[in-house]
Amino acid sequence: MPTVHPLVRSAWWSMLVLSTVSACAEPGAYSMHPTDVPLSGMSQQAMEPASGIRDSGTQAAPDSPASTPAVANPTLTALADPSLASTAAKREQLKYLVRCALPAGMALYADQDSTRFTFPGGLGLAPRWVDEAMTPSEERWVSACLLAHVNYFGTSVLVSMRATPPPTPVLAVSDDESRSFSIFEGGFFGNLFTPEPVAYTCRGTRTPSQAHDPILQQRVCTQETGETTAEGTPITACRFLLAGYCEDSASRTVHGTTYTEVIFTYLRPSMPALELFPGLPATSGPPGGPPYQILP
């Protein structure tokens, strides 16, 4: 697995820390805050997404599914290592990991101080995770899911998550959703479960009016900061490595490794195209400030 530039790796580990997934498949934890909420597959309320469409709600946090039907009585499995749910921060992290890995009919639980915490599944990208360790492909699918959920600002944004072909029905998109969520944000891929995790993104092509839509002010993980790795690879606001434009299939081959496990995200326009002043230039700002602004 290719190494990550030290700058990116240190920033990445401060945001996403994954514990080792053992041979007996004990769920790991990662240090992300909740953010974007996915649309496809479940119906979702703020921070409680269900399927293909996800929403964002906290800085450097993952999206949650919002188009998959919720399951009233999922199959419950005890968390192999209850310490992974011992704090509020760990429980928040575990919530997103389980949502990405397990299907909607399953849930993990842990008892802490006479309180039971339940973590429902959602997308089902690693459905056998409760019984055995993830396969390399499942690690990459779950990683892509976690990365697609990350939101730099922690605001709540509905996001349509898709894959071609979809590894689960939750990532299939309806015609209505395809029409409603028409701004191609980008794609997310990598592997967060290796000793040296890698996090990549590609940028979707947009029309001039789409490029000026204010919704892009709330999703900046595909936007460059001006920083690069020693090899010259652009670093985005969320500290992912920008591999190019998603329409170029070569963007998913990095250091000789081709990633087929990619989750693409689409955004819903925030206003009619005629109100976006499509002729005006746009610039990317630094992290922490307005990331995308229309110049007068």
C-alpha positions as CSV (number, residue, x, y, z in Angstrom):
1,M,0.0,0.0,0.0
2,P,1.5,3.4,-0.9
3,T,2.6,5.6,1.9
4,V,0.8,8.9,2.7
5,H,2.7,12.1,2.8
6,P,3.5,12.9,6.5
7,L,1.5,16.1,6.4
8,V,-1.5,14.4,5.2
9,R,-1.1,11.3,7.4
10,S,-0.8,13.3,10.6
11,A,-3.8,15.4,9.8
12,W,-5.7,12.4,8.7
13,W,-5.0,10.4,11.9
14,S,-6.1,13.4,14.0
15,M,-9.5,13.2,12.2
16,L,-9.9,9.4,11.5
17,V,-8.3,6.9,13.8
18,L,-9.3,3.4,13.1
19,S,-8.5,0.6,15.5
20,T,-7.3,-2.7,14.1
21,V,-10.0,-5.0,13.0
22,S,-9.0,-8.4,14.4
23,A,-9.4,-11.8,13.0
24,C,-12.5,-12.2,15.1
25,A,-13.9,-9.1,13.5
26,E,-14.2,-6.9,16.5
27,P,-15.5,-3.5,15.3
28,G,-13.0,-0.7,15.0
29,A,-13.5,2.9,15.9
30,Y,-12.6,6.0,13.9
31,S,-12.3,9.6,15.1
32,M,-14.8,11.4,12.9
33,H,-17.5,13.9,13.9
34,P,-21.0,13.4,12.4
35,T,-21.7,15.4,9.2
36,D,-23.4,14.9,5.9
37,V,-26.5,12.9,5.6
38,P,-27.0,10.6,2.6
39,L,-30.2,10.3,0.7
40,S,-30.3,7.0,-1.1
41,G,-31.7,4.1,0.7
42,M,-33.2,5.3,3.9
43,S,-35.4,8.1,5.1
44,Q,-33.4,10.4,7.3
45,Q,-33.7,13.1,9.8
46,A,-30.9,15.3,10.9
47,M,-28.0,13.1,11.9
48,E,-30.1,10.0,11.7
49,P,-29.8,9.1,7.9
50,A,-31.0,5.9,6.4
51,S,-29.8,5.2,2.9
52,G,-28.4,6.5,-0.3
53,I,-28.7,10.2,0.6
54,R,-26.7,11.4,3.5
55,D,-26.4,14.6,5.5
56,S,-23.6,16.4,7.2
57,G,-23.7,17.9,10.7
58,T,-20.2,18.3,12.3
59,Q,-16.8,19.3,11.4
60,A,-14.7,16.6,9.7
61,A,-17.4,14.2,10.1
62,P,-19.1,11.4,8.1
63,D,-22.4,11.4,6.1
64,S,-25.2,9.1,7.0
65,P,-27.6,7.3,4.7
66,A,-31.1,8.6,4.3
67,S,-33.0,6.6,1.7
68,T,-33.0,3.1,3.0
69,P,-36.1,1.9,4.9
70,A,-35.5,1.8,8.6
71,V,-35.9,-1.6,10.2
72,A,-38.1,-1.6,13.3
73,N,-36.6,-4.7,14.9
74,P,-33.1,-5.3,13.6
75,T,-31.0,-8.4,14.6
76,L,-28.9,-7.4,17.6
77,T,-25.3,-8.5,18.1
78,A,-23.3,-7.6,21.2
79,L,-20.2,-5.5,20.5
80,A,-17.2,-7.8,20.9
81,D,-15.2,-5.1,22.7
82,P,-17.5,-2.9,24.8
83,S,-14.7,-0.5,25.4
84,L,-15.1,0.7,21.8
85,A,-18.4,2.3,23.0
86,S,-17.1,3.5,26.4
87,T,-17.3,7.2,25.7
88,A,-19.6,9.6,23.8
89,A,-16.9,10.3,21.2
90,K,-16.3,6.6,20.6
91,R,-20.0,5.9,20.3
92,E,-20.4,8.7,17.8
93,Q,-17.6,7.3,15.7
94,L,-18.8,3.7,15.9
95,K,-22.3,4.8,14.8
96,Y,-21.0,5.8,11.4
97,L,-18.7,2.8,11.0
98,V,-21.6,0.4,11.7
99,R,-23.9,2.3,9.4
100,C,-21.5,1.9,6.5
101,A,-20.5,-1.7,7.2
102,L,-23.7,-3.5,8.3
103,P,-27.1,-3.8,6.5
104,A,-30.2,-2.1,7.8
105,G,-31.5,-5.4,9.3
106,M,-28.6,-5.6,11.7
107,A,-27.4,-3.6,14.7
108,L,-24.6,-3.8,17.3
109,Y,-25.1,-3.0,20.9
110,A,-23.0,-2.3,24.0
111,D,-24.0,-1.9,27.7
112,Q,-22.3,0.9,29.6
113,D,-23.2,1.7,33.2
114,S,-26.6,0.1,33.0
115,T,-27.3,1.9,29.7
116,R,-27.6,0.1,26.4
117,F,-26.3,1.8,23.3
118,T,-27.5,0.5,19.9
119,F,-25.7,1.1,16.6
120,P,-27.9,0.2,13.6
121,G,-26.6,-0.8,10.2
122,G,-27.5,1.0,7.0
123,L,-25.6,0.5,3.8
124,G,-24.4,-3.1,4.3
125,L,-21.0,-2.7,2.6
126,A,-19.4,-5.4,4.8
127,P,-22.4,-7.5,5.9
128,R,-20.3,-10.3,7.4
129,W,-18.3,-8.1,9.6
130,V,-19.9,-9.4,12.8
131,D,-18.6,-12.8,12.1
132,E,-15.3,-12.3,10.3
133,A,-12.8,-9.7,9.3
134,M,-13.5,-7.5,6.3
135,T,-12.1,-8.5,3.0
136,P,-9.7,-6.0,1.3
137,S,-12.6,-5.0,-1.0
138,E,-15.0,-4.5,1.9
139,E,-12.3,-2.4,3.7
140,R,-12.2,-0.1,0.6
141,W,-16.0,0.1,0.3
142,V,-16.4,1.0,4.0
143,S,-13.5,3.5,3.7
144,A,-15.2,5.1,0.7
145,C,-18.4,5.4,2.6
146,L,-16.8,7.1,5.6
147,L,-14.8,9.5,3.4
148,A,-18.0,10.5,1.5
149,H,-19.6,11.4,4.8
150,V,-16.9,13.8,5.9
151,N,-18.0,17.5,6.1
152,Y,-15.4,20.1,6.9
153,F,-17.8,22.5,8.6
154,G,-20.2,20.2,10.4
155,T,-23.2,21.7,8.7
156,S,-26.1,19.5,7.7
157,V,-26.2,18.8,4.0
158,L,-28.2,16.2,2.1
159,V,-26.0,14.2,-0.3
160,S,-26.9,11.6,-2.8
161,M,-24.4,8.7,-2.6
162,R,-24.0,6.4,-5.7
163,A,-21.7,3.7,-7.0
164,T,-21.4,2.1,-10.4
165,P,-22.3,-0.6,-10.3
166,P,-23.9,-0.3,-6.8
167,P,-22.5,-3.0,-4.4
168,T,-25.8,-2.9,-2.5
169,P,-29.3,-1.7,-3.5
170,V,-28.9,1.2,-1.1
171,L,-26.4,2.9,-3.4
172,A,-28.7,2.5,-6.5
173,V,-30.3,5.8,-7.4
174,S,-33.9,6.5,-8.6
175,D,-34.7,8.7,-11.5
176,D,-36.2,11.3,-9.2
177,E,-33.2,11.4,-7.0
178,S,-30.9,11.6,-10.0
179,R,-32.8,14.6,-11.3
180,S,-33.0,16.4,-7.9
181,F,-29.4,15.9,-7.0
182,S,-27.7,17.0,-10.1
183,I,-24.5,18.7,-9.0
184,F,-21.7,16.2,-9.3
185,E,-19.5,16.8,-6.2
186,G,-16.9,14.1,-6.6
187,G,-15.8,10.6,-5.7
188,F,-14.2,9.1,-2.6
189,F,-12.0,6.1,-2.2
190,G,-9.0,4.7,-0.3
191,N,-8.4,2.4,2.6
192,L,-8.5,3.6,6.2
193,F,-7.9,0.1,7.7
194,T,-4.3,-0.3,6.7
195,P,-1.3,0.7,8.9
196,E,-0.8,3.7,6.7
197,P,-4.3,4.8,5.7
198,V,-4.9,6.4,2.3
199,A,-7.7,8.8,1.6
200,Y,-8.4,10.0,-2.0
201,T,-11.0,12.1,-3.8
202,C,-11.7,13.0,-7.4
203,R,-13.6,16.1,-8.4
204,G,-16.8,15.9,-10.5
205,T,-17.2,18.1,-13.6
206,R,-19.8,20.9,-13.2
207,T,-21.4,23.4,-15.4
208,P,-20.5,27.1,-14.8
209,S,-23.8,27.7,-13.0
210,Q,-23.4,24.6,-10.9
211,A,-19.9,25.8,-9.9
212,H,-21.4,28.9,-8.4
213,D,-24.1,27.2,-6.4
214,P,-23.9,28.1,-2.7
215,I,-24.3,24.5,-1.8
216,L,-20.6,24.0,-2.6
217,Q,-19.8,26.4,0.2
218,Q,-20.9,23.6,2.6
219,R,-19.0,20.7,1.0
220,V,-15.3,21.4,0.4
221,C,-13.6,18.0,0.6
222,T,-12.9,18.0,-3.1
223,Q,-11.6,21.6,-3.1
224,E,-7.9,22.3,-3.3
225,T,-6.1,24.4,-0.6
226,G,-3.0,25.2,-2.6
227,E,-1.0,22.7,-0.6
228,T,0.6,19.7,-2.2
229,T,2.5,16.6,-1.2
230,A,6.2,16.3,-2.0
231,E,5.1,14.6,-5.3
232,G,2.9,17.5,-6.2
233,T,-0.5,15.9,-5.4
234,P,-3.0,18.5,-4.4
235,I,-4.3,18.4,-0.8
236,T,-8.0,19.2,-0.2
237,A,-9.6,21.1,2.7
238,C,-10.4,17.8,4.4
239,R,-6.8,16.7,3.9
240,F,-7.7,14.1,1.2
241,L,-5.4,13.7,-1.8
242,L,-7.0,15.0,-5.0
243,A,-6.4,12.4,-7.7
244,G,-8.0,14.4,-10.6
245,Y,-11.4,14.6,-12.3
246,C,-13.8,11.6,-11.7
247,E,-14.6,11.4,-15.4
248,D,-11.0,10.4,-16.0
249,S,-10.9,6.7,-15.1
250,A,-7.1,7.1,-14.5
251,S,-7.9,9.3,-11.5
252,R,-8.8,6.1,-9.5
253,T,-5.3,4.5,-10.1
254,V,-2.9,5.9,-7.5
255,H,0.7,4.6,-7.2
256,G,-0.1,1.6,-9.3
257,T,-3.2,0.6,-7.3
258,T,-6.6,0.8,-9.1
259,Y,-9.6,1.5,-6.8
260,T,-12.9,0.1,-8.1
261,E,-14.6,0.7,-4.7
262,V,-15.6,4.4,-5.2
263,I,-18.6,6.2,-3.8
264,F,-19.7,9.3,-5.8
265,T,-21.6,12.1,-4.3
266,Y,-24.2,14.5,-5.8
267,L,-25.7,17.6,-4.3
268,R,-29.1,19.2,-4.7
269,P,-28.9,22.8,-6.2
270,S,-29.7,25.3,-3.6
271,M,-31.4,27.8,-6.0
272,P,-32.5,28.1,-9.6
273,A,-29.6,28.4,-12.1
274,L,-30.7,31.8,-13.2
275,E,-30.1,33.2,-9.7
276,L,-26.5,32.0,-9.6
277,F,-24.9,34.7,-11.8
278,P,-23.2,32.0,-14.0
279,G,-20.8,34.4,-15.6
280,L,-18.9,35.3,-12.5
281,P,-15.5,33.8,-11.5
282,A,-15.1,31.7,-8.3
283,T,-12.2,31.1,-6.1
284,S,-11.3,28.6,-3.4
285,G,-10.5,30.0,0.0
286,P,-8.4,28.6,2.8
287,P,-9.8,26.1,5.3
288,G,-11.5,27.9,8.1
289,G,-12.7,30.8,6.0
290,P,-15.3,31.0,3.2
291,P,-14.2,28.0,1.1
292,Y,-15.9,29.0,-2.1
293,Q,-17.1,32.5,-2.9
294,I,-18.5,34.4,-5.9
295,L,-16.5,37.5,-6.6
296,P,-18.3,40.8,-7.2
